[in-house]
């Protein structure tokens, strides 16, 4: 930047022209976070409707249900490769699979898909411990 220039043009804006606080890059991070939070809210609403998790805070929950809630099961019709199948899911499996589907479609993933499949099967307390080690 030259002397006297403002740094506002380095930051991304949303659809309304408001600054998101993120630097401009290939991935519009502000829009990505907003869309990701919207998708998590939809998944949480599905957990309430399909699995009956009434105590779930639909707007704020960002992790898969664990414990007894995570073990609740439901049979869901899923279309895979053009064939409709009935698959029995636990609430935890459903949350992780739907979240990973969306992330695979909307962002670059650092590791192979097998890593995310195995990671999603870990209990939340183990994920929290791994997160503490990484930071």
FIKOLDO-406188 format. One record per residue: x, y, z of N, C-alpha, C in turn. Coordinates in nm, 4 decimals. Example, Ala and Ser with C-alpha at 12.3 -4.5 7.8 and 13.67 -1.06 7.14 Angstrom:
residues 2
<site <1.3190; -0.5690; 0.7800>; <1.2300; -0.4500; 0.7800>; <1.3200; -0.3300; 0.7800>>
<site <1.2850; -0.2250; 0.7080>; <1.3670; -0.1060; 0.7140>; <1.2900; 0.0030; 0.7870>>
***
This chain:
residues 135
<site <0.0835; -0.1186; 0.0000>; <0.0000; 0.0000; 0.0000>; <0.0873; 0.1240; 0.0000>>
<site <0.0355; 0.2224; -0.0639>; <0.1064; 0.3503; -0.0671>; <0.0652; 0.4340; 0.0532>>
<site <0.1460; 0.5305; 0.0806>; <0.1196; 0.6204; 0.1924>; <-0.0155; 0.6896; 0.1728>>
<site <-0.0966; 0.6879; 0.2773>; <-0.2258; 0.7541; 0.2734>; <-0.3402; 0.6660; 0.2244>>
<site <-0.3109; 0.5454; 0.1748>; <-0.4176; 0.4567; 0.1283>; <-0.4821; 0.3851; 0.2461>>
<site <-0.6076; 0.3551; 0.2294>; <-0.6814; 0.2812; 0.3321>; <-0.6727; 0.1321; 0.3015>>
<site <-0.6832; 0.0500; 0.4041>; <-0.6739; -0.0945; 0.3871>; <-0.8076; -0.1630; 0.3675>>
<site <-0.9169; -0.0861; 0.3541>; <-1.0495; -0.1465; 0.3450>; <-1.0663; -0.2336; 0.2219>>
<site <-0.9950; -0.2050; 0.1142>; <-1.0114; -0.2841; -0.0085>; <-0.9464; -0.4228; 0.0024>>
<site <-0.8768; -0.4494; 0.1129>; <-0.8171; -0.5811; 0.1361>; <-0.9153; -0.6784; 0.2010>>
<site <-1.0306; -0.6277; 0.2461>; <-1.1264; -0.7112; 0.3179>; <-1.2474; -0.7431; 0.2318>>
<site <-1.2978; -0.8661; 0.2474>; <-1.4134; -0.9087; 0.1697>; <-1.5413; -0.8483; 0.2259>>
<site <-1.6399; -0.8395; 0.1396>; <-1.7717; -0.7900; 0.1787>; <-1.8754; -0.8970; 0.1486>>
<site <-1.9894; -0.8875; 0.2161>; <-2.0975; -0.9819; 0.1879>; <-2.1879; -0.9252; 0.0796>>
<site <-2.3025; -0.9884; 0.0564>; <-2.3943; -0.9463; -0.0499>; <-2.4488; -0.8056; -0.0287>>
<site <-2.4542; -0.7604; 0.0975>; <-2.5075; -0.6283; 0.1299>; <-2.4001; -0.5198; 0.1270>>
<site <-2.2759; -0.5580; 0.0986>; <-2.1670; -0.4621; 0.0971>; <-2.1040; -0.4379; 0.2327>>
<site <-2.1466; -0.5138; 0.3337>; <-2.0898; -0.5012; 0.4679>; <-1.9611; -0.5821; 0.4761>>
<site <-1.8628; -0.5303; 0.5499>; <-1.7360; -0.6005; 0.5652>; <-1.7528; -0.7205; 0.6574>>
<site <-1.6918; -0.8340; 0.6194>; <-1.7010; -0.9553; 0.7005>; <-1.5874; -0.9649; 0.8009>>
<site <-1.4798; -0.8885; 0.7801>; <-1.3651; -0.8943; 0.8690>; <-1.2586; -0.9916; 0.8227>>
<site <-1.2828; -1.0598; 0.7106>; <-1.1864; -1.1551; 0.6573>; <-1.1154; -1.0950; 0.5372>>
<site <-0.9871; -1.1280; 0.5221>; <-0.9116; -1.0818; 0.4065>; <-0.9622; -1.1494; 0.2794>>
<site <-0.9512; -1.0802; 0.1670>; <-0.9945; -1.1354; 0.0389>; <-0.9058; -1.2539; 0.0026>>
<site <-0.9686; -1.3633; -0.0411>; <-0.8979; -1.4828; -0.0864>; <-0.9891; -1.5601; -0.1804>>
<site <-0.9429; -1.6735; -0.2327>; <-1.0226; -1.7502; -0.3274>; <-1.1559; -1.7943; -0.2678>>
<site <-1.1524; -1.8412; -0.1445>; <-1.2734; -1.8817; -0.0751>; <-1.3274; -1.7608; 0.0001>>
<site <-1.4505; -1.7218; -0.0299>; <-1.5137; -1.6129; 0.0426>; <-1.5524; -1.6683; 0.1799>>
<site <-1.4649; -1.6470; 0.2778>; <-1.4784; -1.7117; 0.4071>; <-1.6029; -1.6654; 0.4829>>
<site <-1.6391; -1.5401; 0.4712>; <-1.7595; -1.4907; 0.5378>; <-1.8840; -1.5607; 0.4868>>
<site <-1.8959; -1.5742; 0.3556>; <-2.0105; -1.6422; 0.2954>; <-2.0071; -1.7911; 0.3301>>
<site <-1.8866; -1.8508; 0.3271>; <-1.8723; -1.9925; 0.3605>; <-1.9204; -2.0195; 0.5030>>
<site <-1.8761; -1.9381; 0.5995>; <-1.9170; -1.9583; 0.7387>; <-2.0678; -1.9411; 0.7555>>
<site <-2.1250; -1.8418; 0.6874>; <-2.2689; -1.8200; 0.6973>; <-2.3456; -1.9401; 0.6396>>
<site <-2.3039; -1.9894; 0.5224>; <-2.3707; -2.1036; 0.4604>; <-2.3517; -2.2313; 0.5426>>
<site <-2.2323; -2.2478; 0.6010>; <-2.2050; -2.3650; 0.6842>; <-2.2924; -2.3635; 0.8094>>
<site <-2.3037; -2.2486; 0.8727>; <-2.3898; -2.2382; 0.9909>; <-2.5356; -2.2639; 0.9553>>
<site <-2.5777; -2.2176; 0.8380>; <-2.7149; -2.2422; 0.7915>; <-2.7364; -2.3923; 0.7722>>
<site <-2.6383; -2.4616; 0.7129>; <-2.6499; -2.6062; 0.6909>; <-2.6507; -2.6810; 0.8246>>
<site <-2.5684; -2.6400; 0.9189>; <-2.5701; -2.7047; 1.0504>; <-2.7056; -2.6872; 1.1187>>
<site <-2.7649; -2.5704; 1.1019>; <-2.8976; -2.5463; 1.1595>; <-3.0006; -2.6409; 1.0968>>
<site <-2.9917; -2.6628; 0.9641>; <-3.0827; -2.7553; 0.8966>; <-3.0624; -2.8984; 0.9463>>
<site <-2.9365; -2.9387; 0.9636>; <-2.9078; -3.0735; 1.0137>; <-2.9611; -3.0895; 1.1552>>
<site <-2.9421; -2.9881; 1.2391>; <-2.9930; -2.9933; 1.3762>; <-3.1451; -3.0023; 1.3773>>
<site <-3.2107; -2.9310; 1.2856>; <-3.3571; -2.9386; 1.2770>; <-3.3999; -3.0789; 1.2367>>
<site <-3.3233; -3.1426; 1.1460>; <-3.3514; -3.2813; 1.1092>; <-3.3377; -3.3732; 1.2300>>
<site <-3.2363; -3.3493; 1.3138>; <-3.2181; -3.4316; 1.4336>; <-3.3380; -3.4200; 1.5268>>
<site <-3.3912; -3.2999; 1.5375>; <-3.5097; -3.2795; 1.6220>; <-3.6304; -3.3509; 1.5608>>
<site <-3.6499; -3.3356; 1.4296>; <-3.7675; -3.3932; 1.3638>; <-3.7592; -3.5450; 1.3502>>
<site <-3.6440; -3.5979; 1.3107>; <-3.6311; -3.7410; 1.2825>; <-3.6032; -3.8220; 1.4086>>
<site <-3.5111; -3.7735; 1.4914>; <-3.4673; -3.8511; 1.6077>; <-3.5329; -3.8067; 1.7374>>
<site <-3.6068; -3.6963; 1.7341>; <-3.6778; -3.6510; 1.8533>; <-3.5886; -3.5935; 1.9617>>
<site <-3.4805; -3.5271; 1.9229>; <-3.3897; -3.4678; 2.0216>; <-3.4431; -3.3300; 2.0614>>
<site <-3.5378; -3.3270; 2.1520>; <-3.6071; -3.2040; 2.1889>; <-3.5182; -3.1045; 2.2617>>
<site <-3.4166; -3.1511; 2.3330>; <-3.3328; -3.0619; 2.4123>; <-3.2213; -2.9961; 2.3304>>
<site <-3.2153; -3.0247; 2.2021>; <-3.1094; -2.9738; 2.1166>; <-3.1323; -2.8261; 2.0837>>
<site <-3.0312; -2.7431; 2.1017>; <-3.0386; -2.6024; 2.0625>; <-3.0047; -2.5938; 1.9136>>
<site <-3.1061; -2.5826; 1.8321>; <-3.0919; -2.5898; 1.6865>; <-3.0010; -2.4797; 1.6336>>
<site <-3.0065; -2.3613; 1.6914>; <-2.9294; -2.2480; 1.6400>; <-2.7813; -2.2524; 1.6770>>
<site <-2.7465; -2.3140; 1.7887>; <-2.6091; -2.3044; 1.8378>; <-2.5300; -2.4340; 1.8342>>
<site <-2.5955; -2.5481; 1.8157>; <-2.5242; -2.6751; 1.8211>; <-2.4327; -2.6912; 1.7000>>
<site <-2.3045; -2.7251; 1.7255>; <-2.2074; -2.7444; 1.6177>; <-2.1398; -2.8811; 1.6237>>
<site <-2.1805; -2.9661; 1.7194>; <-2.1195; -3.0983; 1.7330>; <-2.2271; -3.2063; 1.7288>>
<site <-2.1846; -3.3263; 1.6907>; <-2.2775; -3.4394; 1.6840>; <-2.3244; -3.4773; 1.8238>>
<site <-2.4484; -3.5213; 1.8359>; <-2.4961; -3.5652; 1.9671>; <-2.4139; -3.6838; 2.0162>>
<site <-2.3858; -3.6856; 2.1442>; <-2.3051; -3.7916; 2.2040>; <-2.3852; -3.8569; 2.3153>>
<site <-2.3367; -3.9636; 2.3688>; <-2.4045; -4.0314; 2.4797>; <-2.5329; -4.0975; 2.4328>>
<site <-2.6355; -4.0926; 2.5166>; <-2.7629; -4.1582; 2.4855>; <-2.8307; -4.0943; 2.3637>>
<site <-2.8236; -3.9621; 2.3527>; <-2.8859; -3.8953; 2.2380>; <-2.8211; -3.9386; 2.1067>>
<site <-2.6903; -3.9557; 2.1069>; <-2.6198; -3.9954; 1.9857>; <-2.6497; -4.1376; 1.9427>>
<site <-2.7022; -4.2198; 2.0349>; <-2.7325; -4.3598; 2.0041>; <-2.8746; -4.3815; 1.9552>>
<site <-2.9583; -4.2783; 1.9595>; <-3.0952; -4.2930; 1.9089>; <-3.0904; -4.3301; 1.7616>>
<site <-3.1783; -4.4210; 1.7200>; <-3.1756; -4.4676; 1.5815>; <-3.3048; -4.4329; 1.5089>>
<site <-3.2934; -4.4258; 1.3771>; <-3.4086; -4.4053; 1.2898>; <-3.3742; -4.4647; 1.1543>>
<site <-3.4751; -4.5160; 1.0858>; <-3.4558; -4.5694; 0.9516>; <-3.4969; -4.4607; 0.8531>>
<site <-3.4057; -4.4284; 0.7631>; <-3.4262; -4.3177; 0.6704>; <-3.4101; -4.3681; 0.5275>>
<site <-3.4990; -4.3226; 0.4385>; <-3.4856; -4.3568; 0.2966>; <-3.3826; -4.2639; 0.2338>>
<site <-3.2825; -4.3234; 0.1694>; <-3.1734; -4.2481; 0.1090>; <-3.1590; -4.2925; -0.0350>>
<site <-3.1405; -4.1949; -0.1252>; <-3.1197; -4.2277; -0.2658>; <-2.9698; -4.2243; -0.2943>>
<site <-2.9129; -4.3414; -0.3251>; <-2.7705; -4.3520; -0.3580>; <-2.7571; -4.4221; -0.4921>>
<site <-2.6850; -4.3588; -0.5830>; <-2.6636; -4.4134; -0.7176>; <-2.7952; -4.4449; -0.7878>>
<site <-2.8953; -4.3612; -0.7661>; <-3.0242; -4.3775; -0.8320>; <-3.1138; -4.4825; -0.7695>>
<site <-3.0714; -4.5449; -0.6617>; <-3.1495; -4.6491; -0.5957>; <-3.1891; -4.6002; -0.4570>>
<site <-3.3183; -4.6125; -0.4263>; <-3.3666; -4.5732; -0.2938>; <-3.3455; -4.6895; -0.1980>>
<site <-3.2745; -4.6606; -0.0886>; <-3.2450; -4.7628; 0.0117>; <-3.2916; -4.7141; 0.1477>>
<site <-3.3268; -4.8083; 0.2331>; <-3.3571; -4.7745; 0.3721>; <-3.2322; -4.8035; 0.4534>>
<site <-3.1831; -4.7007; 0.5220>; <-3.0619; -4.7140; 0.6020>; <-3.0939; -4.6750; 0.7458>>
<site <-3.0456; -4.7547; 0.8395>; <-3.0653; -4.7215; 0.9806>; <-2.9461; -4.6393; 1.0284>>
<site <-2.9750; -4.5209; 1.0760>; <-2.8739; -4.4281; 1.1250>; <-2.8889; -4.4094; 1.2748>>
<site <-2.7762; -4.3816; 1.3406>; <-2.7848; -4.3243; 1.4742>; <-2.7823; -4.1725; 1.4534>>
<site <-2.8223; -4.0979; 1.5542>; <-2.8238; -3.9514; 1.5421>; <-2.6833; -3.8990; 1.5150>>
<site <-2.5841; -3.9579; 1.5803>; <-2.4445; -3.9152; 1.5614>; <-2.3983; -3.9415; 1.4184>>
<site <-2.4269; -4.0617; 1.3652>; <-2.3878; -4.0947; 1.2276>; <-2.4531; -3.9989; 1.1287>>
<site <-2.5818; -3.9723; 1.1500>; <-2.6553; -3.8850; 1.0589>; <-2.5935; -3.7454; 1.0559>>
<site <-2.5672; -3.6896; 1.1746>; <-2.5090; -3.5561; 1.1834>; <-2.3746; -3.5512; 1.1113>>
<site <-2.2861; -3.6454; 1.1424>; <-2.1517; -3.6449; 1.0844>; <-2.1555; -3.6658; 0.9328>>
<site <-2.2401; -3.7566; 0.8857>; <-2.2460; -3.7834; 0.7418>; <-2.2976; -3.6622; 0.6652>>
<site <-2.4025; -3.5994; 0.7132>; <-2.4592; -3.4826; 0.6444>; <-2.3620; -3.3646; 0.6477>>
<site <-2.2933; -3.3464; 0.7605>; <-2.1946; -3.2387; 0.7714>; <-2.0796; -3.2620; 0.6736>>
<site <-2.0267; -3.3847; 0.6701>; <-1.9156; -3.4162; 0.5799>; <-1.9558; -3.4069; 0.4331>>
<site <-2.0790; -3.4474; 0.3996>; <-2.1282; -3.4337; 0.2616>; <-2.1204; -3.2874; 0.2180>>
<site <-2.1693; -3.1985; 0.3043>; <-2.1713; -3.0564; 0.2697>; <-2.0293; -3.0016; 0.2584>>
<site <-1.9442; -3.0348; 0.3535>; <-1.8065; -2.9845; 0.3504>; <-1.7297; -3.0372; 0.2295>>
<site <-1.7506; -3.1639; 0.1927>; <-1.6844; -3.2182; 0.0741>; <-1.7258; -3.1444; -0.0520>>
<site <-1.8496; -3.1007; -0.0574>; <-1.9004; -3.0325; -0.1765>; <-1.8630; -2.8842; -0.1810>>
<site <-1.8369; -2.8221; -0.0656>; <-1.8217; -2.6768; -0.0613>; <-1.6855; -2.6234; -0.0194>>
<site <-1.5906; -2.7096; 0.0097>; <-1.4581; -2.6578; 0.0472>; <-1.3500; -2.7588; 0.0122>>
<site <-1.2271; -2.7097; 0.0138>; <-1.1133; -2.7981; -0.0070>; <-1.0824; -2.8660; 0.1252>>
<site <-1.0732; -2.9978; 0.1213>; <-1.0407; -3.0729; 0.2418>; <-0.8922; -3.1062; 0.2406>>
<site <-0.8284; -3.0976; 0.3531>; <-0.6844; -3.1184; 0.3635>; <-0.6462; -3.2660; 0.3480>>
<site <-0.7291; -3.3548; 0.4030>; <-0.6949; -3.4962; 0.4059>; <-0.7868; -3.5766; 0.3147>>
<site <-0.7583; -3.7061; 0.3017>; <-0.8404; -3.7965; 0.2208>; <-0.9750; -3.8179; 0.2894>>
<site <-1.0785; -3.8539; 0.2134>; <-1.2114; -3.8759; 0.2736>; <-1.2120; -3.9810; 0.3843>>
<site <-1.1237; -4.0804; 0.3757>; <-1.1194; -4.1850; 0.4779>; <-1.0855; -4.1270; 0.6152>>
<site <-1.0008; -4.0241; 0.6170>; <-0.9648; -3.9603; 0.7432>; <-1.0894; -3.9024; 0.8097>>
<site <-1.1714; -3.8318; 0.7337>; <-1.2902; -3.7668; 0.7904>; <-1.3938; -3.8701; 0.8347>>
<site <-1.4026; -3.9823; 0.7610>; <-1.4951; -4.0885; 0.8012>; <-1.4538; -4.1462; 0.9364>>
<site <-1.3248; -4.1728; 0.9532>; <-1.2773; -4.2292; 1.0795>; <-1.2848; -4.1265; 1.1925>>
<site <-1.2525; -4.0025; 1.1623>; <-1.2572; -3.8965; 1.2628>; <-1.3999; -3.8764; 1.3139>>
<site <-1.4983; -3.8893; 1.2241>; <-1.6370; -3.8665; 1.2642>; <-1.6875; -3.9735; 1.3606>>
<site <-1.6213; -4.0879; 1.3644>; <-1.6649; -4.1955; 1.4532>; <-1.6068; -4.1832; 1.5942>>
<site <-1.5148; -4.0900; 1.6139>; <-1.4556; -4.0707; 1.7462>; <-1.5555; -4.0048; 1.8416>>
<site <-1.5502; -4.0381; 1.9701>; <-1.6342; -3.9687; 2.0679>; <-1.5937; -3.8213; 2.0785>>
<site <-1.6866; -3.7364; 2.1160>; <-1.6613; -3.5928; 2.1219>; <-1.5508; -3.5583; 2.2211>>
<site <-1.5410; -3.6299; 2.3315>; <-1.4361; -3.5995; 2.4296>; <-1.2970; -3.6217; 2.3693>>
<site <-1.2812; -3.7214; 2.2823>; <-1.1529; -3.7463; 2.2159>; <-1.1245; -3.6345; 2.1153>>
<site <-1.2267; -3.5918; 2.0425>; <-1.2089; -3.4810; 1.9471>; <-1.1659; -3.3545; 2.0202>>
<site <-1.2250; -3.3296; 2.1368>; <-1.1875; -3.2120; 2.2160>; <-1.0412; -3.2197; 2.2599>>
<site <-0.9975; -3.3386; 2.3009>; <-0.8582; -3.3553; 2.3429>; <-0.7625; -3.3360; 2.2246>>
<site <-0.7989; -3.3885; 2.1089>; <-0.7154; -3.3683; 1.9895>; <-0.7080; -3.2209; 1.9521>>
<site <-0.8205; -3.1515; 1.9642>; <-0.8230; -3.0080; 1.9357>; <-0.7347; -2.9299; 2.0304>>
<site <-0.7287; -2.9721; 2.1570>; <-0.6428; -2.9040; 2.2536>; <-0.4952; -2.9260; 2.2209>>
<site <-0.4615; -3.0427; 2.1675>; <-0.3233; -3.0719; 2.1314>; <-0.2817; -2.9893; 2.0096>>
<site <-0.3719; -2.9733; 1.9136>; <-0.3400; -2.9033; 1.7886>; <-0.3205; -2.7541; 1.8076>>
<site <-0.3870; -2.6954; 1.9070>; <-0.3797; -2.5500; 1.9220>; <-0.2661; -2.5066; 2.0102>>
***
